[in-house]
Amino acid sequence: MINIQGNLFEEEHYLTIQQVAELCHVSEATIRNWIKTGYLKLINNKYIDKQTTEIFLTNILGKEKLIARANKIKKQEFNYEQVKRSLLDQIINCNNPDSLSKDYENALSESYRNKEGIYYTPPEIVSDMLNYPLKNNILTDVSSLTFLDPCCGSGNFLIEALKLGFRPENIYGFDTDPVAVEIAKSRIKKLYHTECNIQVKDFLKEAIILHRSNIKYDWIFTNPPWGKKLTYYSKQYYASIYQTGKSTDTTSLFMAASLQLLKPNGILGFLIQEAFFNIGTFEDIRNKILDKKIINITDYGKAFDNILTRTQSILLQNTETNGDHTIKCYFQNQVSKRKQQTFQSNPKKIFNFYANEQDERIIHHLYKIPHITLKDRCEWALGIVTGNNTKFCSKEPKENWLPIYKGSDITKKGLKKPSLYFNKSDLPKFQQVAPIHLYEANEKIIYRFITTKLCFYYDTHQSYILNSANLFIPKNISISMQQLTDLLNSEIINWLFQKLYFTHKVLRSDLETLPIHIEYFNHHKNFSEKTYLEYLHIEKSNGTYRIKE
């Protein structure tokens, strides 16, 4: 329960959204969501009613556990400053800076690490990445070469560079975190009784100066900030400077900036999240590095605690390549070789390195057969976000309430018995609602959004769906919705989707790239997997597909 002190509401009849956000220690976006879900009352599209705010703070915020978020955010604000002061005091007299590095990482709050994109690299991954060029005879001696880690953190890549034989005076590191920089300096001095060129600087800014001064490096290896929160203006500014197009994530910006500073034949190694290789927003940066000679791509699985995404690396050389160049791909204890040009021909330049050479041949074959795609041929809609299912949904049917289906309720053969119901009159209060006519269309295709296997259902019952499901209505496609549903539910298209995207999220942009072989129905009125594979000249044996000779 919050104690409202003094006469906070006595003189004014309303508060601004900013004032309420500051009072609750949450963002203005969170306040707007609470307005939409009915917790707070908005006046003239600008102000929040005093009385509802008072009731909300006193009776709702704590009881419904929304205060937990406010407390968490407030705690996060001073977490870093507390840790910073404590660690800087310890560094001076520390006899074991390695342990201090681990203590520092553990002391940072999860939200601060997420905001700044900070995930320090395990030493075994650092060693594997940096040793690869030497073990594979790409280079034999690095003693005269320069090395840069643009986001050096507490120095794992810098220390490994020293182990490989880079001279201290040729090693450079930048980081915006003064504590991490001091730890890196302390570790290197303790281990090697020397100093490297490590500075507290913002690499995205510094790279502009270095590029203008024509300063370049032989090796650039790093684990860049993963999804660091930058302002929209900053993203657009750096994307323009480093020519990354629509790829404005910090990983893309750091990679493009590093490429500008890489010497001819120099080697770049980045440890990055799996989304880099298979999500459309990274297409422009993928296209940029396809002009270079990619050496290898390696999957390290889920290498970081509390991070569900897989951790992967890419090594490339700053030189042109020919069409026959092959990349070594390491995925789940399997090694395969892929021609670099096969990534170039993939939809959205996807780097599906988890697919082997045989898989790639089948993918290419499926796209050679005449087909259409769903792009520009459908009207799409997201499922409903109520903002509070507990408040707005009932597990039991009520008079005049409608069923609303979750993604898990969708099967290829039909919808399960509804487990939630809602009152249609509450729709204006929900956070996200598509135009009503799309949910109530006489015909539509609904599908699971979160799934490891594609699952579509042809709906003729005007069903409403929650945001774990989405829908689309085909336009100007010469086959029926049921036939289209059958194709999308087929085993071979499921296989193709996973070999291309390897994801548990079914994105519209990915579905729009799949080949829809409508001419199959010129030969077969009804769908079957057997006749579809025959039409495609593909056969399946022991779970493996191959092209018929």
VEXDREN-2710 file (C-alpha; in Angstrom, 1 decimal):
% VEXDREN-2710
k/r/px/py/pz
1/MET/0.0/0.0/0.0
2/ILE/1.4/3.4/-1.0
3/ASN/1.2/6.3/1.5
4/ILE/0.2/9.5/-0.4
5/GLN/2.0/12.2/1.5
6/GLY/0.9/15.8/2.0
7/ASN/-1.5/17.5/-0.4
8/LEU/-0.4/16.0/-3.6
9/PHE/-3.8/16.1/-5.2
10/GLU/-5.4/19.0/-3.2
11/GLU/-4.6/21.9/-5.5
12/GLU/-5.1/20.3/-9.0
13/HIS/-7.9/18.2/-10.4
14/TYR/-5.6/16.4/-12.8
15/LEU/-2.0/15.3/-13.4
16/THR/0.1/14.9/-16.5
17/ILE/1.1/11.4/-17.7
18/GLN/4.7/12.3/-17.0
19/GLN/3.8/13.3/-13.4
20/VAL/2.0/10.0/-12.8
21/ALA/4.9/8.0/-14.4
22/GLU/7.4/9.7/-12.0
23/LEU/5.1/9.1/-9.1
24/CYS/4.9/5.3/-9.9
25/HIS/8.5/5.0/-11.0
26/VAL/7.5/3.6/-14.4
27/SER/7.7/4.7/-18.0
28/GLU/5.1/6.9/-19.7
29/ALA/4.4/4.0/-22.0
30/THR/3.5/1.9/-19.0
31/ILE/1.1/4.6/-17.8
32/ARG/-0.5/4.7/-21.2
33/ASN/-1.1/0.9/-21.0
34/TRP/-2.7/1.3/-17.6
35/ILE/-4.9/3.9/-19.1
36/LYS/-5.9/1.6/-21.9
37/THR/-6.7/-1.2/-19.6
38/GLY/-9.0/1.0/-17.5
39/TYR/-6.8/1.5/-14.4
40/LEU/-6.5/5.2/-15.0
41/LYS/-8.8/7.7/-16.6
42/LEU/-7.5/10.1/-19.3
43/ILE/-9.0/13.5/-19.7
44/ASN/-8.8/15.5/-23.0
45/ASN/-6.3/13.0/-24.3
46/LYS/-3.6/14.6/-22.2
47/TYR/-4.3/14.5/-18.4
48/ILE/-5.1/11.9/-15.9
49/ASP/-8.0/12.3/-13.5
50/LYS/-7.0/13.0/-9.9
51/GLN/-9.6/10.8/-8.3
52/THR/-8.8/7.7/-10.3
53/THR/-5.1/8.2/-9.8
54/GLU/-5.6/8.4/-6.0
55/ILE/-7.7/5.2/-6.0
56/PHE/-5.1/3.5/-8.2
57/LEU/-2.2/4.3/-6.0
58/THR/-3.9/3.5/-2.8
59/ASN/-6.0/0.4/-3.7
60/ILE/-4.7/-1.2/-6.9
61/LEU/-1.0/-0.7/-7.6
62/GLY/0.2/-2.8/-4.6
63/LYS/-2.6/-5.3/-4.4
64/GLU/-2.4/-6.3/-8.1
65/LYS/1.4/-6.5/-7.8
66/LEU/1.9/-3.8/-10.3
67/ILE/4.0/-2.0/-7.6
68/ALA/6.6/-4.8/-8.0
69/ARG/7.5/-3.3/-11.4
70/ALA/7.8/0.2/-9.9
71/ASN/10.1/-1.0/-7.1
72/LYS/12.2/-3.0/-9.5
73/ILE/12.7/-0.1/-11.8
74/LYS/13.5/2.2/-8.9
75/LYS/16.1/-0.3/-7.6
76/GLN/17.6/-0.5/-11.1
77/GLU/18.2/3.2/-11.3
78/PHE/20.8/3.1/-8.5
79/ASN/22.1/-0.4/-8.9
80/TYR/24.9/0.5/-11.3
81/GLU/26.1/3.5/-9.3
82/GLN/26.3/1.5/-6.1
83/VAL/28.2/-1.3/-7.9
84/LYS/30.5/1.2/-9.6
85/ARG/31.5/3.0/-6.3
86/SER/32.1/-0.3/-4.6
87/LEU/34.2/-1.9/-7.3
88/LEU/36.4/1.1/-8.0
89/ASP/37.4/1.1/-4.4
90/GLN/38.3/-2.5/-4.5
91/ILE/40.3/-2.5/-7.8
92/ILE/43.2/-0.5/-6.3
93/ASN/44.2/-3.1/-3.7
94/CYS/42.8/-6.3/-5.4
95/ASN/45.1/-9.3/-5.6
96/ASN/42.7/-11.3/-7.8
97/PRO/41.3/-9.1/-10.6
98/ASP/39.9/-12.1/-12.4
99/SER/37.5/-12.8/-9.5
100/LEU/36.7/-9.1/-9.4
101/SER/35.6/-9.3/-13.0
102/LYS/33.1/-12.2/-12.2
103/ASP/31.9/-10.3/-9.1
104/TYR/31.2/-7.2/-11.2
105/GLU/29.2/-9.1/-13.8
106/ASN/27.2/-10.9/-11.1
107/ALA/26.5/-7.6/-9.2
108/LEU/25.0/-5.9/-12.2
109/SER/21.2/-6.1/-12.2
110/GLU/19.6/-8.1/-15.0
111/SER/17.8/-5.1/-16.3
112/TYR/20.9/-3.0/-16.4
113/ARG/22.7/-5.7/-18.4
114/ASN/19.7/-5.9/-20.7
115/LYS/19.5/-2.1/-21.2
116/GLU/23.2/-1.8/-22.0
117/GLY/23.4/-5.2/-23.8
118/ILE/26.1/-6.4/-21.4
119/TYR/26.9/-10.1/-21.4
120/TYR/30.6/-10.9/-20.8
121/THR/32.0/-13.7/-22.9
122/PRO/33.0/-17.0/-21.4
123/PRO/36.8/-17.5/-21.7
124/GLU/36.4/-20.8/-23.6
125/ILE/34.4/-19.1/-26.4
126/VAL/37.0/-16.3/-26.6
127/SER/39.8/-18.8/-26.9
128/ASP/37.9/-20.8/-29.6
129/MET/37.2/-17.7/-31.7
130/LEU/40.7/-16.2/-31.5
131/ASN/42.6/-19.4/-32.0
132/TYR/40.7/-20.5/-35.1
133/PRO/42.7/-18.4/-37.7
134/LEU/46.0/-19.8/-36.3
135/LYS/44.8/-23.4/-36.0
136/ASN/43.5/-23.4/-39.5
137/ASN/46.7/-21.8/-41.0
138/ILE/45.0/-18.6/-42.1
139/LEU/47.8/-16.9/-40.2
140/THR/50.9/-18.2/-38.5
141/ASP/52.3/-15.1/-36.6
142/VAL/50.5/-12.2/-35.1
143/SER/53.4/-10.5/-33.3
144/SER/53.5/-7.5/-35.7
145/LEU/49.7/-7.2/-36.1
146/THR/47.3/-4.8/-34.3
147/PHE/44.3/-6.0/-32.3
148/LEU/41.1/-4.1/-31.3
149/ASP/38.2/-5.0/-29.1
150/PRO/35.7/-2.2/-29.5
151/CYS/33.6/-3.3/-26.5
152/CYS/36.3/-4.8/-24.3
153/GLY/34.4/-5.1/-21.1
154/SER/36.7/-6.6/-18.4
155/GLY/39.2/-7.7/-21.0
156/ASN/38.7/-11.3/-21.9
157/PHE/39.4/-10.8/-25.7
158/LEU/42.4/-8.6/-24.9
159/ILE/44.0/-11.1/-22.5
160/GLU/43.5/-13.9/-25.1
161/ALA/45.2/-11.7/-27.7
162/LEU/48.2/-11.4/-25.4
163/LYS/48.3/-15.2/-25.1
164/LEU/48.3/-15.5/-28.9
165/GLY/51.4/-13.3/-29.2
166/PHE/50.0/-9.8/-30.0
167/ARG/52.3/-7.2/-28.5
168/PRO/50.8/-5.1/-25.7
169/GLU/51.5/-1.9/-27.5
170/ASN/49.5/-3.2/-30.5
171/ILE/46.4/-4.1/-28.5
172/TYR/43.6/-1.6/-28.2
173/GLY/40.3/-1.7/-26.3
174/PHE/37.3/0.7/-25.8
175/ASP/34.3/0.5/-23.5
176/THR/31.9/3.0/-22.1
177/ASP/32.0/1.4/-18.7
178/PRO/34.8/2.9/-16.5
179/VAL/34.6/0.0/-14.0
180/ALA/35.0/-2.6/-16.7
181/VAL/37.9/-0.7/-18.2
182/GLU/39.7/-0.5/-14.8
183/ILE/39.2/-4.2/-14.2
184/ALA/40.6/-5.0/-17.7
185/LYS/43.7/-2.8/-17.0
186/SER/44.2/-4.4/-13.6
187/ARG/43.9/-8.0/-14.9
188/ILE/46.4/-7.3/-17.7
189/LYS/48.9/-5.6/-15.4
190/LYS/48.6/-8.5/-12.8
191/LEU/49.0/-11.2/-15.4
192/TYR/51.5/-9.7/-17.8
193/HIS/53.1/-6.8/-15.8
194/THR/52.3/-4.5/-18.8
195/GLU/49.7/-2.1/-20.1
196/CYS/47.6/-2.0/-23.3
197/ASN/45.8/0.9/-24.9
198/ILE/42.5/0.7/-23.2
199/GLN/40.2/3.7/-23.0
200/VAL/36.8/4.7/-21.7
201/LYS/35.2/5.7/-25.0
202/ASP/32.0/5.1/-27.0
203/PHE/33.1/3.1/-30.0
204/LEU/30.3/4.2/-32.3
205/LYS/31.5/7.8/-31.8
206/GLU/35.2/7.0/-31.8
207/ALA/35.1/4.9/-35.0
208/ILE/34.0/8.0/-36.9
209/ILE/37.2/9.8/-35.7
210/LEU/39.4/6.8/-36.4
211/HIS/38.0/6.3/-39.9
212/ARG/38.6/10.0/-40.8
213/SER/42.2/9.6/-39.5
214/ASN/42.6/6.4/-41.6
215/ILE/43.5/4.3/-38.6
216/LYS/42.8/0.6/-39.2
217/TYR/43.4/-2.7/-37.4
218/ASP/44.5/-6.2/-38.5
219/TRP/42.2/-8.1/-36.1
220/ILE/38.9/-6.8/-34.6
221/PHE/37.2/-9.3/-32.2
222/THR/34.4/-8.5/-29.9
223/ASN/31.1/-9.4/-28.2
224/PRO/29.1/-6.3/-29.0
225/PRO/26.2/-5.0/-26.9
226/TRP/23.2/-7.2/-27.7
227/GLY/20.2/-4.9/-28.3
228/LYS/21.6/-2.0/-26.3
229/LYS/18.9/0.6/-25.9
230/LEU/19.6/3.6/-28.2
231/THR/17.3/6.5/-29.0
232/TYR/15.6/6.4/-32.4
233/TYR/17.7/9.4/-33.5
234/SER/20.9/7.8/-32.5
235/LYS/20.1/4.6/-34.4
236/GLN/19.2/6.5/-37.5
237/TYR/22.3/8.7/-37.3
238/TYR/24.7/5.8/-36.9
239/ALA/22.9/3.7/-39.5
240/SER/23.4/6.6/-41.9
241/ILE/27.1/7.0/-41.0
242/TYR/27.9/3.3/-41.2
243/GLN/25.5/2.6/-44.1
244/THR/23.5/-0.3/-42.4
245/GLY/20.2/0.6/-44.0
246/LYS/17.3/-0.8/-42.0
247/SER/19.7/-2.8/-39.8
248/THR/19.8/-0.4/-36.8
249/ASP/20.4/-2.8/-33.9
250/THR/23.6/-2.2/-32.0
251/THR/25.1/-5.4/-33.3
252/SER/24.7/-4.2/-36.9
253/LEU/26.1/-0.7/-36.1
254/PHE/29.2/-2.1/-34.2
255/MET/29.9/-4.6/-37.0
256/ALA/29.6/-2.0/-39.8
257/ALA/31.8/0.4/-37.8
258/SER/34.4/-2.3/-37.3
259/LEU/34.4/-3.2/-41.0
260/GLN/35.3/0.4/-41.8
261/LEU/38.4/0.1/-39.5
262/LEU/39.5/-3.4/-40.7
263/LYS/42.7/-3.5/-42.8
264/PRO/42.7/-5.3/-46.2
265/ASN/42.9/-9.1/-45.5
266/GLY/42.2/-8.3/-41.8
267/ILE/40.1/-10.6/-39.7
268/LEU/36.9/-9.7/-37.9
269/GLY/35.2/-11.9/-35.3
270/PHE/31.9/-11.2/-33.7
271/LEU/30.0/-13.1/-31.0
272/ILE/26.3/-12.4/-31.6
273/GLN/22.8/-13.5/-31.0
274/GLU/21.1/-16.0/-33.4
275/ALA/18.6/-13.4/-34.6
276/PHE/21.5/-11.8/-36.6
277/PHE/21.5/-14.8/-39.0
278/ASN/17.8/-15.3/-39.6
279/ILE/15.7/-12.2/-38.8
280/GLY/14.7/-9.8/-41.5
281/THR/15.8/-6.7/-39.6
282/PHE/19.4/-7.8/-40.0
283/GLU/19.1/-8.4/-43.8
284/ASP/21.0/-5.2/-44.8
285/ILE/24.0/-5.9/-42.6
286/ARG/24.0/-9.6/-43.8
287/ASN/24.1/-8.3/-47.3
288/LYS/27.0/-6.0/-46.4
289/ILE/29.2/-8.9/-45.0
290/LEU/28.4/-11.2/-47.9
291/ASP/30.8/-9.0/-49.9
292/LYS/33.6/-10.3/-47.6
293/LYS/35.1/-13.7/-47.3
294/ILE/33.3/-15.5/-44.4
295/ILE/35.6/-18.0/-42.7
296/ASN/33.3/-19.8/-40.4
297/ILE/30.0/-19.6/-38.4
298/THR/29.8/-21.4/-35.1
299/ASP/26.9/-22.1/-32.7
300/TYR/27.7/-22.1/-29.0
301/GLY/24.3/-23.0/-27.8
302/LYS/22.8/-21.1/-24.8
303/ALA/26.1/-19.8/-23.5
304/PHE/24.7/-17.1/-21.1
305/ASP/22.7/-17.5/-17.9
306/ASN/19.2/-16.0/-18.1
307/ILE/19.5/-15.6/-21.9
308/LEU/17.3/-17.9/-23.9
309/THR/18.7/-17.1/-27.3
310/ARG/21.5/-19.1/-28.8
311/THR/25.0/-17.6/-28.9
312/GLN/26.8/-17.7/-32.3
313/SER/29.9/-16.3/-33.9
314/ILE/31.0/-15.3/-37.3
315/LEU/34.6/-14.9/-38.5
316/LEU/35.4/-13.1/-41.8
317/GLN/38.3/-11.8/-43.7
318/ASN/38.3/-8.4/-45.4
319/THR/38.8/-9.6/-48.9
320/GLU/36.6/-10.4/-51.9
321/THR/35.5/-13.9/-52.5
322/ASN/34.4/-16.0/-55.5
323/GLY/31.3/-18.0/-56.0
324/ASP/32.9/-21.3/-55.1
325/HIS/34.1/-20.2/-51.6
326/THR/32.9/-22.5/-48.9
327/ILE/32.2/-21.6/-45.3
328/LYS/32.8/-24.0/-42.4
329/CYS/29.6/-24.2/-40.3
330/TYR/29.6/-25.7/-36.8
331/PHE/26.2/-26.5/-35.3
332/GLN/25.2/-28.9/-32.6
333/ASN/28.4/-31.0/-32.9
334/GLN/28.0/-31.2/-36.7
335/VAL/30.4/-29.7/-39.2
336/SER/29.2/-28.8/-42.7
337/LYS/30.5/-26.8/-45.6
338/ARG/28.2/-24.2/-47.3
339/LYS/29.0/-22.2/-50.4
340/GLN/28.8/-18.6/-49.5
341/GLN/26.6/-17.8/-52.5
342/THR/23.8/-20.0/-51.2
343/PHE/23.2/-17.5/-48.4
344/GLN/23.1/-14.8/-51.1
345/SER/20.2/-16.6/-52.8
346/ASN/18.2/-17.3/-49.7
347/PRO/15.1/-15.3/-48.9
348/LYS/16.1/-12.1/-47.0
349/LYS/19.8/-13.3/-47.3
350/ILE/19.2/-15.7/-44.4
351/PHE/22.4/-17.4/-43.1
352/ASN/20.8/-20.8/-42.4
353/PHE/24.1/-22.4/-41.5
354/TYR/22.3/-25.0/-39.5
355/ALA/21.2/-26.6/-42.8
356/ASN/23.8/-28.8/-44.5
357/GLU/24.7/-29.2/-48.2
358/GLN/22.0/-31.7/-48.9
359/ASP/19.4/-29.6/-47.2
360/GLU/20.5/-26.6/-49.2
361/ARG/20.0/-28.5/-52.5
362/ILE/16.4/-29.4/-51.5
363/ILE/15.7/-25.8/-50.5
364/HIS/17.0/-24.6/-53.9
365/HIS/14.9/-27.2/-55.6
366/LEU/11.7/-26.2/-53.9
367/TYR/12.1/-22.6/-55.0
368/LYS/12.9/-23.6/-58.6
369/ILE/9.4/-25.2/-59.0
370/PRO/6.8/-22.6/-60.2
371/HIS/5.2/-20.9/-57.2
372/ILE/3.8/-17.8/-55.7
373/THR/4.3/-16.3/-52.3
374/LEU/1.9/-14.7/-49.8
375/LYS/3.6/-11.3/-50.0
376/ASP/1.1/-8.6/-51.1
377/ARG/-1.6/-11.2/-51.5
378/CYS/-3.0/-11.2/-47.9
379/GLU/-4.6/-9.0/-45.3
380/TRP/-2.9/-9.7/-42.0
381/ALA/-3.9/-9.2/-38.4
382/LEU/-2.4/-9.8/-34.9
383/GLY/-4.2/-11.5/-32.1
384/ILE/-5.8/-9.4/-29.4
385/VAL/-3.8/-8.2/-26.4
386/THR/-6.2/-7.5/-23.6
387/GLY/-3.5/-6.1/-21.3
388/ASN/-4.9/-8.1/-18.4
389/ASN/-6.4/-11.5/-19.2
390/THR/-7.3/-12.1/-15.5
391/LYS/-9.4/-8.9/-15.5
392/PHE/-11.0/-9.2/-18.9
393/CYS/-11.3/-12.9/-19.6
394/SER/-13.3/-15.6/-17.8
395/LYS/-12.6/-19.3/-17.8
396/GLU/-16.3/-20.0/-17.6
397/PRO/-18.8/-19.0/-20.3
398/LYS/-21.1/-16.1/-19.4
399/GLU/-24.2/-14.6/-21.0
400/ASN/-23.3/-12.6/-24.1
401/TRP/-19.6/-13.4/-23.7
402/LEU/-17.7/-14.8/-26.7
403/PRO/-15.0/-17.5/-26.8
404/ILE/-11.5/-16.3/-27.5
405/TYR/-8.8/-18.8/-28.6
406/LYS/-5.1/-19.0/-27.6
407/GLY/-2.4/-20.3/-30.0
408/SER/-2.3/-23.6/-28.1
409/ASP/-6.1/-24.0/-28.9
410/ILE/-5.3/-24.2/-32.6
411/THR/-4.8/-27.6/-34.3
412/LYS/-4.5/-28.5/-37.9
413/LYS/-7.9/-30.3/-37.6
414/GLY/-9.8/-27.7/-35.7
415/LEU/-10.0/-25.6/-32.6
416/LYS/-10.0/-27.1/-29.1
417/LYS/-12.8/-26.4/-26.7
418/PRO/-12.4/-22.7/-25.7
419/SER/-10.8/-22.1/-22.3
420/LEU/-11.3/-18.4/-22.2
421/TYR/-14.3/-16.0/-22.9
422/PHE/-14.5/-12.2/-23.1
423/ASN/-17.1/-9.5/-23.3
424/LYS/-17.1/-7.8/-26.7
425/SER/-18.0/-4.5/-25.1
426/ASP/-14.5/-4.5/-23.5
427/LEU/-12.7/-4.3/-26.9
428/PRO/-12.1/-0.6/-26.7
429/LYS/-10.2/-1.1/-23.4
430/PHE/-7.8/-3.6/-24.8
431/GLN/-4.2/-2.8/-25.6
432/GLN/-4.1/-4.2/-29.1
433/VAL/-7.1/-5.0/-31.4
434/ALA/-7.1/-5.3/-35.1
435/PRO/-10.1/-4.1/-37.2
436/ILE/-13.1/-6.2/-35.9
437/HIS/-14.1/-7.2/-39.4
438/LEU/-10.9/-9.3/-39.7
439/TYR/-11.8/-11.4/-36.7
440/GLU/-15.4/-11.7/-37.8
441/ALA/-14.6/-12.6/-41.5
442/ASN/-16.6/-15.5/-42.9
443/GLU/-13.3/-17.1/-44.0
444/LYS/-9.8/-16.6/-42.6
445/ILE/-6.7/-18.6/-41.8
446/ILE/-5.5/-18.5/-38.2
447/TYR/-2.2/-19.9/-37.0
448/ARG/0.0/-20.3/-33.9
449/PHE/2.5/-17.6/-33.4
450/ILE/4.7/-19.4/-30.9
451/THR/5.4/-22.9/-32.1
452/THR/8.2/-25.1/-33.3
453/LYS/6.0/-26.5/-36.0
454/LEU/3.7/-24.6/-38.3
455/CYS/0.0/-25.0/-37.5
456/PHE/-2.7/-23.4/-39.5
457/TYR/-6.5/-23.7/-39.4
458/TYR/-9.1/-22.6/-41.9
459/ASP/-11.7/-20.8/-39.8
460/THR/-15.3/-20.2/-40.8
461/HIS/-16.8/-19.5/-37.4
462/GLN/-15.7/-15.8/-36.9
463/SER/-13.4/-16.9/-34.1
464/TYR/-11.6/-14.3/-32.0
465/ILE/-7.9/-15.0/-31.1
466/LEU/-5.5/-13.8/-28.5
467/ASN/-2.0/-12.6/-29.3
468/SER/-0.4/-16.1/-29.2
469/ALA/-2.2/-16.5/-32.6
470/ASN/-2.4/-14.4/-35.7
471/LEU/-4.6/-14.5/-38.8
472/PHE/-4.6/-13.6/-42.5
473/ILE/-7.1/-13.5/-45.3
474/PRO/-5.8/-14.4/-48.8
475/LYS/-6.7/-12.1/-51.7
476/ASN/-6.5/-13.0/-55.4
477/ILE/-5.0/-16.5/-54.9
478/SER/-6.4/-19.1/-57.3
479/ILE/-6.8/-21.9/-54.8
480/SER/-9.2/-22.2/-51.9
481/MET/-8.3/-21.2/-48.3
482/GLN/-8.6/-24.9/-47.3
483/GLN/-6.1/-25.8/-50.1
484/LEU/-3.7/-23.1/-49.0
485/THR/-4.0/-24.2/-45.4
486/ASP/-3.2/-27.8/-46.5
487/LEU/0.0/-26.7/-48.3
488/LEU/1.2/-24.6/-45.3
489/ASN/0.5/-27.5/-42.9
490/SER/2.4/-30.0/-45.1
491/GLU/5.4/-31.7/-43.6
492/ILE/7.7/-30.6/-46.4
493/ILE/6.8/-26.9/-45.9
494/ASN/7.3/-27.3/-42.2
495/TRP/10.7/-28.8/-42.9
496/LEU/11.5/-25.9/-45.2
497/PHE/10.5/-23.3/-42.7
498/GLN/12.7/-24.8/-40.0
499/LYS/15.7/-25.2/-42.3
500/LEU/15.4/-21.6/-43.4
501/TYR/14.5/-19.8/-40.1
502/PHE/15.1/-22.3/-37.2
503/THR/12.8/-20.4/-34.9
504/HIS/9.9/-20.8/-32.6
505/LYS/8.2/-17.6/-33.7
506/VAL/6.1/-17.6/-36.9
507/LEU/6.6/-14.2/-38.3
508/ARG/4.6/-12.7/-41.1
509/SER/7.7/-11.7/-43.0
510/ASP/8.9/-15.3/-42.9
511/LEU/5.6/-16.7/-44.1
512/GLU/5.6/-14.3/-47.0
513/THR/8.8/-15.9/-48.4
514/LEU/7.5/-19.5/-48.4
515/PRO/6.8/-21.0/-51.9
516/ILE/3.1/-21.7/-52.5
517/HIS/2.9/-24.4/-55.3
518/ILE/-0.6/-23.6/-56.5
519/GLU/-0.1/-25.6/-59.7
520/TYR/-0.2/-28.8/-57.6
521/PHE/-3.9/-28.4/-57.5
522/ASN/-4.1/-28.5/-61.3
523/HIS/-3.2/-32.1/-60.9
524/HIS/-4.8/-33.1/-57.6
525/LYS/-8.2/-31.8/-56.3
526/ASN/-7.5/-32.9/-52.8
527/PHE/-4.3/-32.6/-50.9
528/SER/-2.1/-35.5/-49.7
529/GLU/1.5/-35.4/-48.5
530/LYS/2.3/-38.4/-50.8
531/THR/1.0/-36.7/-54.0
532/TYR/2.5/-33.4/-53.1
533/LEU/6.0/-34.9/-52.7
534/GLU/5.5/-36.7/-56.0
535/TYR/4.6/-33.4/-57.7
536/LEU/7.8/-31.9/-56.2
537/HIS/9.9/-34.8/-57.3
538/ILE/11.0/-35.4/-53.7
539/GLU/11.0/-38.5/-51.7
540/LYS/11.3/-39.1/-48.0
541/SER/13.1/-42.0/-46.3
542/ASN/13.8/-42.4/-42.6
543/GLY/12.9/-38.8/-41.9
544/THR/15.2/-37.5/-44.6
545/TYR/14.3/-35.8/-47.9
546/ARG/16.1/-36.2/-51.2
547/ILE/15.5/-35.1/-54.7
548/LYS/14.4/-37.9/-57.1
549/GLU/16.9/-38.5/-59.9
END
